[in-house]
Amino acid sequence: MKFPSLQDREIENSMSDTALKKLSERDKKHLWHPLTQHKIHPEMLAITKAKGALLYDEEGNEYIDGIASWYTVMYGHCNPFITQAMARQMETLDFVMFSGFTHRTAVELSERLIEILPNNQEKIFFNDNGSTAIEASIKMALQYYHNKNDKRDTLIAFENGFHGDTFGAMSASGLSSYNGPFEDFLLKVERIPVPQEDTIDIVLEKFEAIIKNNSCAAFIFEPLVQGAAGMKFHSGKGLDALIQKCREKGILTIADEIMTGFGKTGKNFASEYLNHEPDIICLSKALTAGMFPLSITSCSLEVYNAFLSDEVSKGFFHAHTFSAHPLGCAAALAGIELLNSIEILERRRYIEKAHQQFVSKIEGHHKIETARTMGVILAIDLKIKSERYGSQRDRLYSYFMEQGVNLRPLGNTIYTLPPYVITNEQLQKIYDSIEAALELF
Ligand SMILES: *Cc1c(COP(=O)(O)O)cnc(C)c1O
């Protein structure tokens, strides 16, 4: 079969009338963007290329990607080690369905992940994004009890948690700015505040009351750091106590490591700070180094074994077309190889130290409520009132972009979670622009 050459097509396309218009103009005609009120924010910035920690727009301006494009591209944009692994994969096996078939990169990725995940994790289930990894984890927990003839209908989750935008994930999430119109259509979830060092007993008490009065299937949480809530930290000791309580009461625990996974908190997974291992873990985002949508729900043998039966219907009948896409698996394998390479480890340690020094420097500033850091995460709460997507927040966002830094404040929280490959100078520029932003109000 003969196909037209790509080069001919490119020349032809670039001479058309539409191609002469700016992308940001053409965007307005047919596109609907996520998390956007288009009446107030009609303008989107067109990004035409990216390299390392930098994004370039269609005017040629550059921006430091201070949040690693939603915490995904931790090894830098267009990292050749990863793009080459994907290119090789693309020429060998592009895609094959994952029911009835398996393939080399999925097998190798499962082996690699089980080596680095907490010890009790034994099985890897694939999905294609964070929310669907969460859906699978919730369905696993509910069916785990169903298969044991134990009907349970309640989940326990933290206030202000974020777990995604599909219905199960939305139910577990406690951020009303996303869930508002759907509140009446959600799963049954009971909520507790996150434990701080001095509130562990109060939270435990509330937790026990919920367990007593409900038929609880699972406790789902973002371990140690609630990302979308504004990089809020809580007590590992407190979380451990809650997990232990679940153990005692026979309730499954689900760690949502979609944001925290792959080194962000200083360890490969935030769960490593805990004494008790979760039964189920959800991974996505940096899993594929930001190169491809893919996600994983891993679990212990105890969970997996509850699905083994002579009855077909006790199996886990959940699938997405693109489960275990070979391109995503190839990116993930290459990413894991980089994660603990000497080069990346050095960068991770450098960023951690630099963040700590920056926090010490600005902590007492009269416009700052608190400043905190863990691993490569740095967050600063300002002493201003600001809605999650309100005007003060927009002003800060615009200011950072004018400075050539992509930071997306959440309400009154400014945070950065840069790619590990960010240079010392680029990191310094983020700090400088945060300090300058304090003079804005
Ligand atoms: C981003 C995120 C999700 C949802 O992942 P999507 O790929 O956006 O569906 C779930 N949990 C946490 C902690 C996240 O940060």
The ligand as a Tripos MOL2 file, in Angstrom:
@<TRIPOS>MOLECULE
LIG
   15    15     1     0     0
SMALL
NO_CHARGES

@<TRIPOS>ATOM
      1 C1         -3.9550   13.7150   39.4220 C.3       1 LIG1
      2 C2         -4.4140   12.8810   40.5340 C.ar      1 LIG1
      3 C3         -5.4450   11.9440   40.3690 C.ar      1 LIG1
      4 C4         -6.2090   11.7830   39.0780 C.3       1 LIG1
      5 O1         -5.4170   11.4010   38.0150 O.3       1 LIG1
      6 P1         -5.9120   11.7240   36.5160 P.3       1 LIG1
      7 O2         -4.8880   11.0840   35.6380 O.co2     1 LIG1
      8 O3         -5.9380   13.2170   36.3910 O.co2     1 LIG1
      9 O4         -7.2660   11.1380   36.3600 O.co2     1 LIG1
     10 C5         -5.7880   11.1630   41.4510 C.ar      1 LIG1
     11 N1         -5.1560   11.2940   42.6270 N.ar      1 LIG1
     12 C6         -4.1650   12.1780   42.8330 C.ar      1 LIG1
     13 C7         -3.4960   12.2470   44.1630 C.3       1 LIG1
     14 C8         -3.7650   13.0170   41.8020 C.ar      1 LIG1
     15 O5         -2.7930   13.9120   42.0000 O.3       1 LIG1
@<TRIPOS>BOND
     1     1     2 1
     2     2     3 ar
     3     2    14 ar
     4     3     4 1
     5     3    10 ar
     6     4     5 1
     7     5     6 1
     8     6     7 2
     9     6     8 1
    10     6     9 1
    11    10    11 ar
    12    11    12 ar
    13    12    13 1
    14    12    14 ar
    15    14    15 1
@<TRIPOS>SUBSTRUCTURE
     1 LIG1         1 GROUP 0 **** ****
